[in-house]
Amino acid sequence: VSYSCNVMDAPFNQIIIPGHFLAIRKVGNKLKVKDSDGKETEIELTAVQNSGYQMGLCGIILGTPTLNNDDVSVWAYDLGCPVCDSESTRLSFDVNGTATCKTCKGSWSLNASGFPIDENASRPLLRYPVIKNGNTVTVSN
């Protein structure tokens, strides 16, 4: 994974609000950014961004959890289901910070370190390191 964004630019300004998450995927030369309400934004990438961004198995989920986050830091998870482990199995998530997989029916809490919240989810979400420097958030592993 190698990705960065400016949290002052929409729609990325949502990720610094506790409890808000975005799904970010690279499709061709565009970023597809989807919020928990289902609103999707497409952003054209420059040639440098297009060649430099690596988005994990299926993309990334980026946001600020409401639990266990005293320093109000941004967290990143892989958008792929850790149980199904397939490029075609992306998670969806709701405004409560619950990520779900349509295939295996597993559920995870984005607000509690990506831990499973039901018996269908046998392992936690894959979490990526995030560095916030000023208004720039960088996800890389």
Secondary structure, DSSP 8 states (H G I E B T S, - for coil): -EEEEETTSTTGGGGGSBTEEEEEEEETTEEEEEETT--EEEEE--HHHHHH-B-TTT-EEEEE-SSS-TT---EEEESB-TTT--TT-B-EE-TTSEEE-TTT--EEETTTTT-B-STT--S---EE-EEEETTEEEEE-
